[in-house]
Amino acid sequence: MRFIERKEKLDYLLELIEKGRCISLSQVANNFEVSRRTVKRMIAELRDQGYKISYCKVSMRFFLNEK
């Protein structure tokens, strides 16, 4: 994956999480045409950038706390 393409996917993933539309790793992986592990790495990268991303087991969604 090229840098620009990865950056665009990171931005889109962050947008999905902010809007509460990031339901599962598999769903995101299928949409991005990458593996679930890649999505996990992307979420870890967003966390490294300072975003507080959590997963709720009850609602089964990722969500964003304040940065």
PDB file of N, CA, C and O in Angstrom:
ATOM      1  N   MET A   1       0.859  -1.168   0.000  1.00  0.00           N
ATOM      2  CA  MET A   1       0.000   0.000   0.000  1.00  0.00           C
ATOM      3  C   MET A   1       0.908   1.235   0.000  1.00  0.00           C
ATOM      4  O   MET A   1       1.818   1.352   0.821  1.00  0.00           O
ATOM      5  N   ARG A   2       0.650   2.133  -0.915  1.00  0.00           N
ATOM      6  CA  ARG A   2       1.436   3.362  -1.008  1.00  0.00           C
ATOM      7  C   ARG A   2       1.128   4.279   0.169  1.00  0.00           C
ATOM      8  O   ARG A   2       0.085   4.146   0.810  1.00  0.00           O
ATOM      9  N   PHE A   3       2.042   5.216   0.452  1.00  0.00           N
ATOM     10  CA  PHE A   3       1.883   6.130   1.582  1.00  0.00           C
ATOM     11  C   PHE A   3       0.602   6.940   1.457  1.00  0.00           C
ATOM     12  O   PHE A   3      -0.153   7.047   2.424  1.00  0.00           O
ATOM     13  N   ILE A   4       0.342   7.507   0.293  1.00  0.00           N
ATOM     14  CA  ILE A   4      -0.854   8.344   0.090  1.00  0.00           C
ATOM     15  C   ILE A   4      -2.112   7.514   0.305  1.00  0.00           C
ATOM     16  O   ILE A   4      -3.049   7.955   0.970  1.00  0.00           O
ATOM     17  N   GLU A   5      -2.128   6.321  -0.255  1.00  0.00           N
ATOM     18  CA  GLU A   5      -3.290   5.436  -0.115  1.00  0.00           C
ATOM     19  C   GLU A   5      -3.500   5.067   1.358  1.00  0.00           C
ATOM     20  O   GLU A   5      -4.631   5.054   1.842  1.00  0.00           O
ATOM     21  N   ARG A   6      -2.413   4.771   2.060  1.00  0.00           N
ATOM     22  CA  ARG A   6      -2.521   4.429   3.484  1.00  0.00           C
ATOM     23  C   ARG A   6      -3.032   5.620   4.290  1.00  0.00           C
ATOM     24  O   ARG A   6      -3.877   5.454   5.169  1.00  0.00           O
ATOM     25  N   LYS A   7      -2.537   6.799   4.002  1.00  0.00           N
ATOM     26  CA  LYS A   7      -2.972   8.012   4.704  1.00  0.00           C
ATOM     27  C   LYS A   7      -4.463   8.249   4.475  1.00  0.00           C
ATOM     28  O   LYS A   7      -5.190   8.581   5.411  1.00  0.00           O
ATOM     29  N   GLU A   8      -4.912   8.082   3.259  1.00  0.00           N
ATOM     30  CA  GLU A   8      -6.341   8.252   2.956  1.00  0.00           C
ATOM     31  C   GLU A   8      -7.182   7.230   3.723  1.00  0.00           C
ATOM     32  O   GLU A   8      -8.246   7.564   4.245  1.00  0.00           O
ATOM     33  N   LYS A   9      -6.709   5.997   3.788  1.00  0.00           N
ATOM     34  CA  LYS A   9      -7.446   4.957   4.512  1.00  0.00           C
ATOM     35  C   LYS A   9      -7.442   5.240   6.013  1.00  0.00           C
ATOM     36  O   LYS A   9      -8.447   5.013   6.686  1.00  0.00           O
ATOM     37  N   LEU A  10      -6.322   5.732   6.542  1.00  0.00           N
ATOM     38  CA  LEU A  10      -6.275   6.107   7.955  1.00  0.00           C
ATOM     39  C   LEU A  10      -7.278   7.214   8.259  1.00  0.00           C
ATOM     40  O   LEU A  10      -7.999   7.156   9.256  1.00  0.00           O
ATOM     41  N   ASP A  11      -7.316   8.220   7.391  1.00  0.00           N
ATOM     42  CA  ASP A  11      -8.267   9.327   7.576  1.00  0.00           C
ATOM     43  C   ASP A  11      -9.704   8.825   7.514  1.00  0.00           C
ATOM     44  O   ASP A  11     -10.548   9.247   8.304  1.00  0.00           O
ATOM     45  N   TYR A  12      -9.980   7.929   6.579  1.00  0.00           N
ATOM     46  CA  TYR A  12     -11.333   7.397   6.436  1.00  0.00           C
ATOM     47  C   TYR A  12     -11.696   6.514   7.630  1.00  0.00           C
ATOM     48  O   TYR A  12     -12.827   6.557   8.113  1.00  0.00           O
ATOM     49  N   LEU A  13     -10.736   5.709   8.108  1.00  0.00           N
ATOM     50  CA  LEU A  13     -10.968   4.882   9.282  1.00  0.00           C
ATOM     51  C   LEU A  13     -11.277   5.755  10.492  1.00  0.00           C
ATOM     52  O   LEU A  13     -12.189   5.451  11.261  1.00  0.00           O
ATOM     53  N   LEU A  14     -10.533   6.821  10.663  1.00  0.00           N
ATOM     54  CA  LEU A  14     -10.791   7.744  11.766  1.00  0.00           C
ATOM     55  C   LEU A  14     -12.183   8.353  11.650  1.00  0.00           C
ATOM     56  O   LEU A  14     -12.887   8.496  12.650  1.00  0.00           O
ATOM     57  N   GLU A  15     -12.578   8.707  10.444  1.00  0.00           N
ATOM     58  CA  GLU A  15     -13.921   9.253  10.213  1.00  0.00           C
ATOM     59  C   GLU A  15     -14.998   8.217  10.573  1.00  0.00           C
ATOM     60  O   GLU A  15     -15.999   8.555  11.204  1.00  0.00           O
ATOM     61  N   LEU A  16     -14.792   6.971  10.174  1.00  0.00           N
ATOM     62  CA  LEU A  16     -15.755   5.911  10.518  1.00  0.00           C
ATOM     63  C   LEU A  16     -15.881   5.756  12.026  1.00  0.00           C
ATOM     64  O   LEU A  16     -16.984   5.605  12.553  1.00  0.00           O
ATOM     65  N   ILE A  17     -14.760   5.793  12.709  1.00  0.00           N
ATOM     66  CA  ILE A  17     -14.770   5.640  14.170  1.00  0.00           C
ATOM     67  C   ILE A  17     -15.468   6.832  14.810  1.00  0.00           C
ATOM     68  O   ILE A  17     -16.274   6.656  15.724  1.00  0.00           O
ATOM     69  N   GLU A  18     -15.170   8.042  14.344  1.00  0.00           N
ATOM     70  CA  GLU A  18     -15.796   9.247  14.904  1.00  0.00           C
ATOM     71  C   GLU A  18     -17.310   9.209  14.748  1.00  0.00           C
ATOM     72  O   GLU A  18     -18.041   9.636  15.642  1.00  0.00           O
ATOM     73  N   LYS A  19     -17.778   8.702  13.621  1.00  0.00           N
ATOM     74  CA  LYS A  19     -19.218   8.682  13.343  1.00  0.00           C
ATOM     75  C   LYS A  19     -19.900   7.426  13.893  1.00  0.00           C
ATOM     76  O   LYS A  19     -21.108   7.257  13.730  1.00  0.00           O
ATOM     77  N   GLY A  20     -19.132   6.545  14.545  1.00  0.00           N
ATOM     78  CA  GLY A  20     -19.710   5.332  15.118  1.00  0.00           C
ATOM     79  C   GLY A  20     -20.092   4.291  14.086  1.00  0.00           C
ATOM     80  O   GLY A  20     -20.966   3.462  14.337  1.00  0.00           O
ATOM     81  N   ARG A  21     -19.456   4.321  12.939  1.00  0.00           N
ATOM     82  CA  ARG A  21     -19.809   3.390  11.865  1.00  0.00           C
ATOM     83  C   ARG A  21     -18.779   2.281  11.684  1.00  0.00           C
ATOM     84  O   ARG A  21     -18.887   1.475  10.760  1.00  0.00           O
ATOM     85  N   CYS A  22     -17.783   2.238  12.562  1.00  0.00           N
ATOM     86  CA  CYS A  22     -16.761   1.189  12.496  1.00  0.00           C
ATOM     87  C   CYS A  22     -17.208   0.057  13.399  1.00  0.00           C
ATOM     88  O   CYS A  22     -16.965   0.086  14.606  1.00  0.00           O
ATOM     89  N   ILE A  23     -17.858  -0.935  12.823  1.00  0.00           N
ATOM     90  CA  ILE A  23     -18.473  -1.998  13.604  1.00  0.00           C
ATOM     91  C   ILE A  23     -17.485  -3.125  13.906  1.00  0.00           C
ATOM     92  O   ILE A  23     -17.359  -3.542  15.057  1.00  0.00           O
ATOM     93  N   SER A  24     -16.800  -3.612  12.909  1.00  0.00           N
ATOM     94  CA  SER A  24     -15.900  -4.732  13.154  1.00  0.00           C
ATOM     95  C   SER A  24     -14.649  -4.620  12.294  1.00  0.00           C
ATOM     96  O   SER A  24     -14.631  -3.940  11.269  1.00  0.00           O
ATOM     97  N   LEU A  25     -13.606  -5.310  12.744  1.00  0.00           N
ATOM     98  CA  LEU A  25     -12.364  -5.333  11.975  1.00  0.00           C
ATOM     99  C   LEU A  25     -12.581  -5.995  10.621  1.00  0.00           C
ATOM    100  O   LEU A  25     -12.017  -5.567   9.614  1.00  0.00           O
ATOM    101  N   SER A  26     -13.398  -7.040  10.603  1.00  0.00           N
ATOM    102  CA  SER A  26     -13.651  -7.749   9.346  1.00  0.00           C
ATOM    103  C   SER A  26     -14.344  -6.853   8.328  1.00  0.00           C
ATOM    104  O   SER A  26     -14.013  -6.870   7.143  1.00  0.00           O
ATOM    105  N   GLN A  27     -15.309  -6.072   8.804  1.00  0.00           N
ATOM    106  CA  GLN A  27     -16.034  -5.170   7.913  1.00  0.00           C
ATOM    107  C   GLN A  27     -15.084  -4.135   7.305  1.00  0.00           C
ATOM    108  O   GLN A  27     -15.114  -3.884   6.100  1.00  0.00           O
ATOM    109  N   VAL A  28     -14.250  -3.545   8.144  1.00  0.00           N
ATOM    110  CA  VAL A  28     -13.297  -2.542   7.660  1.00  0.00           C
ATOM    111  C   VAL A  28     -12.285  -3.195   6.723  1.00  0.00           C
ATOM    112  O   VAL A  28     -11.951  -2.635   5.679  1.00  0.00           O
ATOM    113  N   ALA A  29     -11.799  -4.375   7.094  1.00  0.00           N
ATOM    114  CA  ALA A  29     -10.828  -5.082   6.250  1.00  0.00           C
ATOM    115  C   ALA A  29     -11.401  -5.370   4.868  1.00  0.00           C
ATOM    116  O   ALA A  29     -10.709  -5.209   3.863  1.00  0.00           O
ATOM    117  N   ASN A  30     -12.664  -5.795   4.813  1.00  0.00           N
ATOM    118  CA  ASN A  30     -13.297  -6.050   3.514  1.00  0.00           C
ATOM    119  C   ASN A  30     -13.434  -4.767   2.706  1.00  0.00           C
ATOM    120  O   ASN A  30     -13.169  -4.762   1.504  1.00  0.00           O
ATOM    121  N   ASN A  31     -13.843  -3.684   3.351  1.00  0.00           N
ATOM    122  CA  ASN A  31     -14.003  -2.411   2.643  1.00  0.00           C
ATOM    123  C   ASN A  31     -12.680  -1.874   2.117  1.00  0.00           C
ATOM    124  O   ASN A  31     -12.621  -1.322   1.018  1.00  0.00           O
ATOM    125  N   PHE A  32     -11.621  -2.035   2.900  1.00  0.00           N
ATOM    126  CA  PHE A  32     -10.299  -1.520   2.515  1.00  0.00           C
ATOM    127  C   PHE A  32      -9.503  -2.519   1.676  1.00  0.00           C
ATOM    128  O   PHE A  32      -8.449  -2.185   1.135  1.00  0.00           O
ATOM    129  N   GLU A  33     -10.013  -3.741   1.574  1.00  0.00           N
ATOM    130  CA  GLU A  33      -9.323  -4.819   0.858  1.00  0.00           C
ATOM    131  C   GLU A  33      -7.939  -5.080   1.448  1.00  0.00           C
ATOM    132  O   GLU A  33      -6.941  -5.180   0.735  1.00  0.00           O
ATOM    133  N   VAL A  34      -7.919  -5.189   2.790  1.00  0.00           N
ATOM    134  CA  VAL A  34      -6.705  -5.519   3.527  1.00  0.00           C
ATOM    135  C   VAL A  34      -7.063  -6.589   4.550  1.00  0.00           C
ATOM    136  O   VAL A  34      -8.223  -6.985   4.664  1.00  0.00           O
ATOM    137  N   SER A  35      -6.070  -7.051   5.290  1.00  0.00           N
ATOM    138  CA  SER A  35      -6.329  -8.062   6.317  1.00  0.00           C
ATOM    139  C   SER A  35      -6.811  -7.402   7.614  1.00  0.00           C
ATOM    140  O   SER A  35      -6.664  -6.196   7.813  1.00  0.00           O
ATOM    141  N   ARG A  36      -7.387  -8.228   8.483  1.00  0.00           N
ATOM    142  CA  ARG A  36      -7.813  -7.732   9.800  1.00  0.00           C
ATOM    143  C   ARG A  36      -6.602  -7.226  10.578  1.00  0.00           C
ATOM    144  O   ARG A  36      -6.695  -6.234  11.302  1.00  0.00           O
ATOM    145  N   ARG A  37      -5.473  -7.903  10.429  1.00  0.00           N
ATOM    146  CA  ARG A  37      -4.241  -7.498  11.126  1.00  0.00           C
ATOM    147  C   ARG A  37      -3.809  -6.102  10.678  1.00  0.00           C
ATOM    148  O   ARG A  37      -3.353  -5.308  11.501  1.00  0.00           O
ATOM    149  N   THR A  38      -3.944  -5.795   9.405  1.00  0.00           N
ATOM    150  CA  THR A  38      -3.601  -4.470   8.906  1.00  0.00           C
ATOM    151  C   THR A  38      -4.493  -3.407   9.542  1.00  0.00           C
ATOM    152  O   THR A  38      -4.023  -2.324   9.892  1.00  0.00           O
ATOM    153  N   VAL A  39      -5.777  -3.718   9.689  1.00  0.00           N
ATOM    154  CA  VAL A  39      -6.702  -2.779  10.332  1.00  0.00           C
ATOM    155  C   VAL A  39      -6.290  -2.558  11.782  1.00  0.00           C
ATOM    156  O   VAL A  39      -6.331  -1.432  12.277  1.00  0.00           O
ATOM    157  N   LYS A  40      -5.890  -3.636  12.469  1.00  0.00           N
ATOM    158  CA  LYS A  40      -5.409  -3.496  13.848  1.00  0.00           C
ATOM    159  C   LYS A  40      -4.188  -2.581  13.913  1.00  0.00           C
ATOM    160  O   LYS A  40      -4.069  -1.749  14.813  1.00  0.00           O
ATOM    161  N   ARG A  41      -3.287  -2.746  12.951  1.00  0.00           N
ATOM    162  CA  ARG A  41      -2.099  -1.883  12.912  1.00  0.00           C
ATOM    163  C   ARG A  41      -2.480  -0.435  12.635  1.00  0.00           C
ATOM    164  O   ARG A  41      -1.878   0.488  13.183  1.00  0.00           O
ATOM    165  N   MET A  42      -3.481  -0.240  11.783  1.00  0.00           N
ATOM    166  CA  MET A  42      -3.931   1.124  11.480  1.00  0.00           C
ATOM    167  C   MET A  42      -4.540   1.784  12.724  1.00  0.00           C
ATOM    168  O   MET A  42      -4.305   2.965  12.981  1.00  0.00           O
ATOM    169  N   ILE A  43      -5.315   1.024  13.486  1.00  0.00           N
ATOM    170  CA  ILE A  43      -5.898   1.550  14.718  1.00  0.00           C
ATOM    171  C   ILE A  43      -4.784   1.863  15.719  1.00  0.00           C
ATOM    172  O   ILE A  43      -4.831   2.883  16.405  1.00  0.00           O
ATOM    173  N   ALA A  44      -3.785   0.987  15.800  1.00  0.00           N
ATOM    174  CA  ALA A  44      -2.640   1.235  16.685  1.00  0.00           C
ATOM    175  C   ALA A  44      -1.900   2.496  16.266  1.00  0.00           C
ATOM    176  O   ALA A  44      -1.447   3.263  17.116  1.00  0.00           O
ATOM    177  N   GLU A  45      -1.776   2.713  14.968  1.00  0.00           N
ATOM    178  CA  GLU A  45      -1.109   3.913  14.463  1.00  0.00           C
ATOM    179  C   GLU A  45      -1.889   5.174  14.838  1.00  0.00           C
ATOM    180  O   GLU A  45      -1.296   6.184  15.216  1.00  0.00           O
ATOM    181  N   LEU A  46      -3.215   5.115  14.733  1.00  0.00           N
ATOM    182  CA  LEU A  46      -4.040   6.252  15.139  1.00  0.00           C
ATOM    183  C   LEU A  46      -3.888   6.508  16.639  1.00  0.00           C
ATOM    184  O   LEU A  46      -3.831   7.658  17.074  1.00  0.00           O
ATOM    185  N   ARG A  47      -3.824   5.440  17.421  1.00  0.00           N
ATOM    186  CA  ARG A  47      -3.609   5.593  18.870  1.00  0.00           C
ATOM    187  C   ARG A  47      -2.253   6.230  19.138  1.00  0.00           C
ATOM    188  O   ARG A  47      -2.133   7.075  20.025  1.00  0.00           O
ATOM    189  N   ASP A  48      -1.228   5.836  18.382  1.00  0.00           N
ATOM    190  CA  ASP A  48       0.104   6.425  18.537  1.00  0.00           C
ATOM    191  C   ASP A  48       0.102   7.916  18.201  1.00  0.00           C
ATOM    192  O   ASP A  48       0.908   8.681  18.730  1.00  0.00           O
ATOM    193  N   GLN A  49      -0.812   8.320  17.317  1.00  0.00           N
ATOM    194  CA  GLN A  49      -0.932   9.734  16.956  1.00  0.00           C
ATOM    195  C   GLN A  49      -1.676  10.527  18.026  1.00  0.00           C
ATOM    196  O   GLN A  49      -1.785  11.749  17.928  1.00  0.00           O
ATOM    197  N   GLY A  50      -2.190   9.838  19.050  1.00  0.00           N
ATOM    198  CA  GLY A  50      -2.832  10.518  20.161  1.00  0.00           C
ATOM    199  C   GLY A  50      -4.334  10.368  20.244  1.00  0.00           C
ATOM    200  O   GLY A  50      -4.956  10.911  21.157  1.00  0.00           O
ATOM    201  N   TYR A  51      -4.936   9.640  19.308  1.00  0.00           N
ATOM    202  CA  TYR A  51      -6.380   9.423  19.357  1.00  0.00           C
ATOM    203  C   TYR A  51      -6.681   8.326  20.368  1.00  0.00           C
ATOM    204  O   TYR A  51      -6.032   7.279  20.372  1.00  0.00           O
ATOM    205  N   LYS A  52      -7.650   8.566  21.208  1.00  0.00           N
ATOM    206  CA  LYS A  52      -8.034   7.591  22.234  1.00  0.00           C
ATOM    207  C   LYS A  52      -9.189   6.757  21.685  1.00  0.00           C
ATOM    208  O   LYS A  52     -10.360   7.104  21.841  1.00  0.00           O
ATOM    209  N   ILE A  53      -8.836   5.676  21.055  1.00  0.00           N
ATOM    210  CA  ILE A  53      -9.811   4.793  20.430  1.00  0.00           C
ATOM    211  C   ILE A  53     -10.034   3.600  21.342  1.00  0.00           C
ATOM    212  O   ILE A  53      -9.085   2.949  21.778  1.00  0.00           O
ATOM    213  N   SER A  54     -11.292   3.324  21.623  1.00  0.00           N
ATOM    214  CA  SER A  54     -11.665   2.200  22.473  1.00  0.00           C
ATOM    215  C   SER A  54     -12.663   1.323  21.732  1.00  0.00           C
ATOM    216  O   SER A  54     -13.238   1.712  20.715  1.00  0.00           O
ATOM    217  N   TYR A  55     -12.848   0.127  22.276  1.00  0.00           N
ATOM    218  CA  TYR A  55     -13.817  -0.799  21.718  1.00  0.00           C
ATOM    219  C   TYR A  55     -14.805  -1.164  22.802  1.00  0.00           C
ATOM    220  O   TYR A  55     -14.408  -1.531  23.908  1.00  0.00           O
ATOM    221  N   CYS A  56     -16.083  -1.067  22.500  1.00  0.00           N
ATOM    222  CA  CYS A  56     -17.138  -1.422  23.449  1.00  0.00           C
ATOM    223  C   CYS A  56     -17.656  -2.813  23.081  1.00  0.00           C
ATOM    224  O   CYS A  56     -18.181  -3.021  21.987  1.00  0.00           O
ATOM    225  N   LYS A  57     -17.504  -3.760  24.008  1.00  0.00           N
ATOM    226  CA  LYS A  57     -17.953  -5.124  23.748  1.00  0.00           C
ATOM    227  C   LYS A  57     -19.477  -5.235  23.745  1.00  0.00           C
ATOM    228  O   LYS A  57     -20.034  -6.131  23.111  1.00  0.00           O
ATOM    229  N   VAL A  58     -20.145  -4.331  24.448  1.00  0.00           N
ATOM    230  CA  VAL A  58     -21.604  -4.369  24.515  1.00  0.00           C
ATOM    231  C   VAL A  58     -22.205  -3.945  23.174  1.00  0.00           C
ATOM    232  O   VAL A  58     -23.024  -4.660  22.598  1.00  0.00           O
ATOM    233  N   SER A  59     -21.788  -2.766  22.683  1.00  0.00           N
ATOM    234  CA  SER A  59     -22.330  -2.280  21.402  1.00  0.00           C
ATOM    235  C   SER A  59     -21.548  -2.825  20.216  1.00  0.00           C
ATOM    236  O   SER A  59     -21.952  -2.665  19.065  1.00  0.00           O
ATOM    237  N   MET A  60     -20.405  -3.483  20.515  1.00  0.00           N
ATOM    238  CA  MET A  60     -19.550  -4.066  19.486  1.00  0.00           C
ATOM    239  C   MET A  60     -19.135  -3.036  18.445  1.00  0.00           C
ATOM    240  O   MET A  60     -19.252  -3.265  17.241  1.00  0.00           O
ATOM    241  N   ARG A  61     -18.645  -1.890  18.932  1.00  0.00           N
ATOM    242  CA  ARG A  61     -18.191  -0.813  18.049  1.00  0.00           C
ATOM    243  C   ARG A  61     -16.935  -0.166  18.616  1.00  0.00           C
ATOM    244  O   ARG A  61     -16.711  -0.144  19.826  1.00  0.00           O
ATOM    245  N   PHE A  62     -16.132   0.354  17.712  1.00  0.00           N
ATOM    246  CA  PHE A  62     -15.030   1.208  18.120  1.00  0.00           C
ATOM    247  C   PHE A  62     -15.572   2.602  18.303  1.00  0.00           C
ATOM    248  O   PHE A  62     -16.487   3.016  17.592  1.00  0.00           O
ATOM    249  N   PHE A  63     -15.014   3.334  19.255  1.00  0.00           N
ATOM    250  CA  PHE A  63     -15.438   4.710  19.432  1.00  0.00           C
ATOM    251  C   PHE A  63     -14.237   5.559  19.822  1.00  0.00           C
ATOM    252  O   PHE A  63     -13.208   5.044  20.259  1.00  0.00           O
ATOM    253  N   LEU A  64     -14.385   6.853  19.658  1.00  0.00           N
ATOM    254  CA  LEU A  64     -13.307   7.802  19.875  1.00  0.00           C
ATOM    255  C   LEU A  64     -13.615   8.648  21.098  1.00  0.00           C
ATOM    256  O   LEU A  64     -14.636   9.334  21.157  1.00  0.00           O
ATOM    257  N   ASN A  65     -12.720   8.590  22.070  1.00  0.00           N
ATOM    258  CA  ASN A  65     -12.793   9.507  23.195  1.00  0.00           C
ATOM    259  C   ASN A  65     -12.123  10.796  22.735  1.00  0.00           C
ATOM    260  O   ASN A  65     -11.574  10.844  21.634  1.00  0.00           O
ATOM    261  N   GLU A  66     -12.157  11.821  23.543  1.00  0.00           N
ATOM    262  CA  GLU A  66     -11.525  13.080  23.143  1.00  0.00           C
ATOM    263  C   GLU A  66     -10.039  12.892  23.000  1.00  0.00           C
ATOM    264  O   GLU A  66      -9.428  12.120  23.738  1.00  0.00           O
ATOM    265  N   LYS A  67      -9.447  13.604  22.038  1.00  0.00           N
ATOM    266  CA  LYS A  67      -8.015  13.499  21.747  1.00  0.00           C
ATOM    267  C   LYS A  67      -7.217  14.163  22.826  1.00  0.00           C
ATOM    268  O   LYS A  67      -5.987  14.181  22.762  1.00  0.00           O
TER     269      LYS A  67
END
